[in-house]
């Protein structure tokens, strides 16, 4: 039976990583991989994570399963950081939540919940969006659609076109929004634009679904949560998929949280039970280790402060790399064509290169964005930025 299967083409991001790894040039630069890197090209473990992990291991008495809803300290800690401890949805017990295997698992739980609530749900995602959004949630059975978001040539948000599309949505439609640090384009909604989306959701009755994978890495913990908190203030329903991969550095621990906001506390309890049942169908029990670490951090004021300081250092470094790359590209190209990079947020931006130009950049200059020309800003360093800028200038 399995002989009937056909091989699939390589994943473009993983394929770029393999090509870079096989390049013998010692000065090669990997701008494709989607993880944070420090100046040494490594993805470091947070100090706060190491301290919390030591406590968790010292206190650990069993390897028994956690329940399908997950680690209670993790859930309450993330909920506080996301909405604020005094937010009405928290004090009113209107938050439903289930721990998930990473942000991807959280997205899938939310998709399954939407499908159970309304079998013909349309989920509208931005164009462009994270490459796994459509396969991941489409596989759950949702009708996947796209709305205009970003012009890859002008490097601006197509907000008028976005609004025109969302004006046509209504009850039963779900609109996915990137909470901050849009992946792959780095162009985030302003507060005024978030408010407009809130107006539309109130007027038209569609349900927002916020993918929150980079909390704290754009402007700060509270500033980055503006959109999701505003929507929670104004709407009876909201879904959120939260990832601790980036802002805790827990990539391999698969630590995520699926959250719902409902009109009542009973509704939140129902949503939690439904998501826990979906989790039981998909993977049964969530992984414990990463959630235990996050719960330990967020349950300790000193560790929480240290963690937030580390996130702040990451954010400042990424924003500094953006400014540095933009300045070097201005010099290398004798133009302002790449100034937009400095104003975007998070780890990703588009260079606006064609696939042929990307291939030339890889083959002739050993600089490796993915084929769409999306780059990971965290792959830029003071040592390689001049070479990266020169290579981009040579192929554009």
C-alpha positions in Angstrom: 0.0 0.0 0.0 2.7 2.5 0.9 4.4 1.9 -2.4 1.7 4.0 -4.0 3.0 7.1 -2.2 5.0 9.7 -4.1 7.9 11.7 -2.6 7.3 15.3 -1.8 9.5 18.2 -2.7 11.7 19.5 0.1 10.4 22.2 2.4 11.8 25.5 1.0 13.0 26.7 4.4 14.6 23.4 5.3 16.0 23.1 1.8 17.7 26.5 2.2 19.2 25.4 5.5 20.6 22.2 3.9 22.0 24.2 0.9 23.8 26.6 3.3 25.1 23.7 5.4 26.6 22.1 2.3 28.2 25.3 1.1 32.0 25.0 1.7 32.4 28.8 1.9 33.5 29.5 5.5 31.9 33.0 5.3 28.4 31.7 4.3 25.4 33.4 6.0 22.2 31.5 6.8 19.3 34.0 6.7 16.7 31.3 6.2 16.3 29.4 9.5 13.4 30.7 11.6 15.0 30.8 15.0 16.7 33.5 17.0 20.5 33.5 16.9 23.0 35.5 19.0 26.2 37.1 17.7 27.9 33.7 17.8 25.2 32.1 15.5 23.7 30.0 18.3 20.3 29.9 19.8 21.0 30.5 23.5 19.2 29.2 26.6 17.9 32.0 28.7 19.4 32.5 32.2 15.9 32.4 33.7 15.1 29.2 31.9 18.2 27.5 33.2 17.5 28.6 36.8 13.8 27.5 36.5 14.8 24.2 34.9 17.2 23.4 37.8 14.4 24.0 40.2 11.9 21.9 38.2 14.4 19.0 38.0 15.3 19.2 41.7 11.6 19.1 42.7 10.4 16.6 40.2 9.0 13.4 41.7 7.3 11.7 38.8 7.2 11.4 35.0 3.4 10.7 35.0 1.2 12.4 32.5 -0.1 15.8 33.0 -3.8 16.1 32.2 -5.0 17.1 28.7 -5.7 20.7 29.8 -2.0 21.0 30.9 0.1 22.6 33.5 -2.0 25.0 35.7 0.8 27.3 36.6 1.8 27.7 32.9 -1.8 28.4 31.9 -2.4 31.0 34.6 1.0 32.6 34.1 0.7 33.1 30.3 -2.9 34.2 30.7 -1.8 37.0 33.2 1.1 38.1 30.9 -1.2 38.1 27.8 -4.2 40.0 29.2 -3.1 41.4 32.5 -4.1 40.0 35.9 -6.9 42.5 36.4 -8.4 42.3 32.9 -12.2 41.7 32.9 -11.9 38.4 30.9 -9.5 37.1 33.6 -11.4 38.2 36.7 -14.7 37.1 35.0 -13.3 33.6 34.2 -14.1 34.1 30.5 -10.8 32.6 29.4 -10.7 29.0 28.3 -7.2 27.5 27.8 -5.5 24.2 27.0 -1.8 23.6 26.8 -0.6 22.5 23.4 2.6 21.2 21.7 3.9 24.6 20.6 2.2 27.4 18.8 1.5 25.0 16.0 -0.4 22.7 18.3 -2.3 25.6 19.7 -3.3 26.7 16.2 -4.5 23.2 15.4 -6.6 23.0 18.6 -8.3 26.3 17.8 -9.0 25.1 14.2 -10.6 22.0 15.6 -12.7 24.0 18.0 -13.9 26.3 15.2 -14.8 23.2 13.0 -16.9 21.8 15.9 -18.6 25.1 16.4 -19.5 25.6 12.8 -18.6 23.0 10.2 -18.4 25.3 7.2 -16.3 28.0 8.9 -14.1 30.1 6.7 -10.8 31.1 8.1 -9.3 34.2 6.5 -5.5 34.5 6.8 -3.3 37.4 5.6 -1.4 37.3 2.3 1.4 36.7 3.0 1.3 34.6 6.2 3.4 32.0 7.9 3.9 29.2 5.5 2.3 26.6 7.7 -0.9 28.4 8.6 -2.8 27.2 5.6 -1.6 23.6 5.6 -1.9 23.2 9.3 -5.4 24.6 9.8 -6.6 23.5 6.4 -5.8 19.9 7.3 -8.3 20.3 10.2 -11.0 20.8 7.6 -11.5 24.6 7.6 -12.2 26.5 4.4 -9.0 28.6 4.1 -9.2 32.0 2.4 -6.8 35.0 2.2 -7.2 38.7 2.6 -4.7 41.4 1.3 -2.1 42.4 3.8 1.3 43.3 2.5 2.7 44.6 -0.8 6.1 42.9 -1.3 7.2 45.5 -3.8 6.3 48.7 -1.9 6.8 47.1 1.5 3.7 48.6 3.0 0.5 47.1 4.6 -2.4 47.2 2.1 -4.7 48.3 4.8 -7.4 49.8 2.7 -7.7 46.5 0.7 -7.6 44.5 3.9 -10.4 46.6 5.4 -12.5 46.3 2.2 -12.2 42.5 2.3 -13.0 42.3 6.0 -16.1 44.4 5.5 -17.5 41.5 3.6 -17.0 39.1 6.5 -19.7 38.3 9.1 -20.9 35.9 11.8 -19.3 32.5 11.3 -16.2 33.9 9.6 -12.9 33.9 11.4 -10.0 36.3 10.7 -6.5 35.3 11.7 -4.3 38.2 12.8 -0.6 38.2 13.7 -0.3 39.7 17.2 3.1 41.3 16.5 6.3 40.7 14.6 4.4 39.5 11.5 6.0 36.4 9.9 7.1 36.6 7.2 7.0 40.4 6.4 7.7 42.2 9.7 5.1 44.8 9.0 2.8 45.2 12.1 -0.5 46.9 12.4 -0.5 50.3 14.2 -2.7 50.8 17.2 -5.1 52.9 15.0 -5.3 50.0 12.6 -5.9 47.5 15.4 -8.8 49.8 16.5 -10.2 49.7 13.0 -10.1 45.9 13.0 -11.9 46.0 16.4 -14.6 48.3 14.9 -15.1 45.9 12.0 -15.3 42.8 14.2 -17.9 44.6 16.3 -19.9 45.8 13.3 -19.7 42.7 11.1 -19.6 40.0 13.8 -16.6 38.0 12.6 -14.3 36.3 15.1 -10.6 37.3 15.3 -8.0 34.5 15.9 -4.7 36.0 17.0 -1.5 34.1 16.4 0.8 35.4 19.2 4.2 33.8 18.6 6.6 36.7 19.4 5.2 38.4 22.5 7.7 41.0 23.7 9.9 41.1 20.7 8.4 44.0 18.8 7.9 47.0 21.2 7.6 45.4 24.7 5.4 43.0 26.6 2.5 45.4 27.2 2.8 47.3 23.9 2.8 44.1 21.9 -0.4 42.9 23.6 -2.3 46.0 22.7 -4.3 44.4 19.9 -5.3 41.2 21.7 -6.2 43.1 24.8 -8.3 45.6 22.9 -10.2 42.8 21.1 -10.8 41.1 24.4 -12.1 44.4 25.8 -14.6 44.8 23.0 -15.7 41.4 21.7 -17.7 38.5 23.1 -15.5 35.9 21.4 -11.8 35.7 20.5 -9.2 32.9 19.9 -5.5 33.1 20.6 -2.6 30.7 19.8 0.4 31.5 22.1 3.9 30.2 21.6 6.7 30.2 24.1 9.3 29.0 21.5 10.7 32.4 20.8 10.2 34.6 23.9 11.4 31.8 26.2 13.7 30.1 23.7 11.9 26.8 24.3 11.8 25.8 20.6 12.4 22.0 21.1 10.3 21.8 24.2 7.0 22.4 22.2 5.4 24.8 24.7 2.2 26.5 23.5 -1.3 27.5 24.7 -4.6 27.6 23.0 -6.9 30.3 24.5 -10.5 31.3 23.9 -12.5 34.3 25.1 -16.2 33.7 25.4 -19.1 35.8 26.5 -19.6 33.9 29.8 -17.6 31.8 32.3 -19.7 28.8 31.4 -18.8 29.3 27.7 -15.1 29.3 28.7 -15.5 26.0 30.6 -17.2 24.5 27.6 -14.5 25.7 25.2 -11.8 24.2 27.5 -13.5 20.9 27.7 -13.9 20.8 23.9 -10.3 21.7 23.3 -9.1 19.1 25.8 -11.2 16.5 24.0 -9.7 17.5 20.6 -6.2 17.3 22.2 -7.1 13.8 23.4 -7.9 12.8 19.8 -4.8 14.3 18.3 -1.9 13.6 20.8 -3.6 12.7 24.1 -1.3 14.5 26.6 0.9 17.6 26.3 4.6 17.6 26.9 5.4 18.7 30.5 8.9 20.0 30.6 8.7 23.4 28.9 5.4 24.3 30.5 6.9 23.5 33.9 9.8 25.8 33.2 7.5 28.7 32.1 5.2 28.1 35.1 8.2 28.2 37.5 9.4 31.5 35.9 6.1 33.3 35.9 5.3 32.1 39.5 8.5 33.9 40.8 8.8 37.7 40.7 12.6 37.6 40.4 12.7 35.1 37.6 9.9 36.9 35.8 11.9 40.2 36.0 15.0 38.5 34.7 13.1 36.8 31.9 11.5 40.1 30.8 15.0 41.7 30.9 16.3 39.0 28.6 13.4 39.4 26.2 14.1 43.1 26.2 17.8 42.5 25.3 16.7 40.2 22.4 14.2 42.9 21.2 16.8 45.7 21.3 19.4 43.5 19.5 17.0 42.6 16.7 15.9 46.2 16.2 19.5 47.3 16.3 20.3 44.7 13.6 17.5 46.1 11.5 18.9 49.6 11.7 22.4 48.3 10.9 21.4 46.3 7.9 19.2 49.1 6.5 22.1 51.5 6.8 24.6 49.2 5.1 22.1 48.6 2.3 21.7 52.3 1.9 25.4 52.6 1.4 25.8 49.5 -0.8 22.9 50.3 -3.1 23.2 54.1 -3.0 19.5 54.3 -2.4 16.8 54.4 0.3 15.1 51.3 -1.2 15.8 49.2 1.9 15.1 51.8 4.6 11.8 50.0 5.4 13.7 47.2 7.1 14.6 49.5 10.0 10.9 50.3 10.7 9.7 46.7 10.6 9.6 44.5 13.7 10.5 40.9 14.7 13.0 38.6 13.0 11.7 38.6 9.5 11.5 40.9 6.4 11.3 40.5 2.6 14.1 41.8 0.4 11.8 42.1 -2.6 14.1 39.9 -4.7 13.0 37.5 -7.4 13.7 33.7 -7.1 16.4 34.1 -9.7 18.0 36.9 -7.7 17.8 34.8 -4.5 19.5 31.9 -6.3 22.3 34.3 -7.5 22.7 35.6 -3.9 23.1 32.1 -2.7 25.3 30.7 -5.4 27.5 33.8 -6.0 27.7 35.3 -2.5 26.9 32.5 -0.1 24.1 34.5 1.5 21.0 32.3 2.0 17.5 33.8 2.3 14.6 31.5 1.5 13.3 31.5 -2.1 10.6 34.1 -1.4 13.5 36.5 -0.3 12.4 36.4 3.3 15.3 36.9 5.6 15.9 36.2 9.3 17.3 39.4 10.6 18.8 37.6 13.6 21.2 35.9 11.1 22.9 39.3 10.5 25.9 40.2 12.6 28.4 43.1 12.8 30.9 40.7 11.2 28.8 39.7 8.2 26.5 42.7 7.6 28.8 44.4 5.0 29.1 41.2 3.0 25.3 40.6 3.2 24.6 44.1 2.0 27.1 43.9 -0.8 25.7 40.6 -2.1 22.1 42.0 -2.1 23.3 45.1 -3.9 25.1 43.0 -6.5 22.1 40.8 -7.5 19.2 43.3 -7.3 
